[in-house]
Amino acid sequence: MDTLTAGRRWAALIALSLGGFGLGLTEFVAMGLLPDIARNLLPEAYAASEPDALAWAGWMITVYALGVVAGAPTIAVLTTRVPRRRLVLWLLALFVAGTTASALAPTFELVLAARFVAALAHGAYFGAAGLLAAAILGPGNQGRGVSIVIGGLTAANLLGVPLITVLGQTHGWRAAYLAVAAVFGLSLIAVLTTVPPMSAAPGGSPRAELRAFRSPQVWLVALAVAVGTSGFFAVNSYIAPITTHVTGLSETTVPWVLAAMGLGMTVGIALGGVAADRDLRRSVLLGFAGLITTTAFFAVAAGSAAGLVVGAFLVGAASLFIVPALQSRLIAVAPGAQLMGAAVNQSSLNIANSIGAALGGVVIAAGWGYLASAWLGVALSVGGLVLALISFRLDRTATPAAAVPEPVPA
């Protein structure tokens, strides 16, 4: 990678980040369009009970998350000897196909199936593209590599998701997903023309990747990610009905609230990548503490327009600040299995997505109000902090031979 010119280096990083931009669109656009999706695909349920129909439509979010959970480790195992650039191109092609099918499927059940297929490539893309970005940047930049790729996702929440939400509200949610498929197509072309070929990790094998699961720390950190970050998704999944039913604003303000959250995510990922490379442990603990504090603020303040916007910004910032540190932590506790460590992080984040969307729907359908999902998020983030503290405590009590190594630069 040292032979790359500065221009080629940044073009390659932007191309990889563009894929993250597409992933941000496809994962988060459903949140802003959930009422439109429910009205179109579940008209009878929507006419009978809007909260119940919204909770049922939330399965689009849950099923996508489950697809990520299933696809990330599976693809990591099956593609250990595939050159990383080729793998990224294959994954982008799957995104194009799956997202197009999501837009064209005629029934709710078929849309769910298409969302699951598209999601299979999600976690593996972030893992492989993050490792590519870290290699392009050079040794010691694991956190920055992750933050650049996921920075595309945060940019999507800042700019793309609000614009796609407006497109979906004015021309139908299917038009929104077709636009997302076009973004993936553009990303595929950009990666093909700018990212240099890179061989697979030396000595990589399915057995080496699977060996990561022998470590209790891998399971513990993955559980901390899944539980701790699900609080963010409990809020984000129902941001549209919170905006209209709790704050009392019109549907046209939903994109602006999403933009505020996206701005927070952009700030959070930029700070989190640098912080993770400097002090991994402190970044994890501060990140969870921030999630707890900001989610509680959102639950208290979302009744007013100012509180809703500020709360959305703060929750977004805290949720993305912690992501580079969590991925670096999982890579650290899975030595010799970098792609699996990154994939497990993405699987855990989308288990969190599934947990947050599903449990948020449960408390809303139970009649506890839309903000009950935010208070649920506070409790879940506290659980993540406790699990992280236990994991770091185990590091201290481990014998020197069993101590967790530092992340190995890609």
ABEGO torsion letter per residue (X at the ends): XAABBAAAAAAAAAAAAAAAAAAAAAAAAAAAAAAAAAAAABAAAAAABAAAAAAAAAAAAAAAAAAAAAAAAAAAAAAAABBAAAAAAAAAAAAAAAAAAAAABABAAAAAAAAAAAAAAAAAAAAAAAAAAAAAAEBGAAAAAAAAAAAAAAAAAAAAAAAAAAAAAAAEAAAAAAAAAAAAAAAAAAAAAABBBBBBBBGBBAAAAAAAAABAAAAAAAAAAAAAAAAAAAAAAAAAAAAAAAAGBBAAAAAAAAAAAAAAAAAAAAAAAAAAAABAAAAAAAAAAAAAAAAAAAAAAAABAAAAAAAAAAAAAAAAAAAAAAAAAAAAABBGBAAAAAAAAAAAAAAAAAAAAAAAAAAAAAGAEAAAAAAAAAAAAAAAAAAAAAAAAAAAABBAAABBBBBBBX
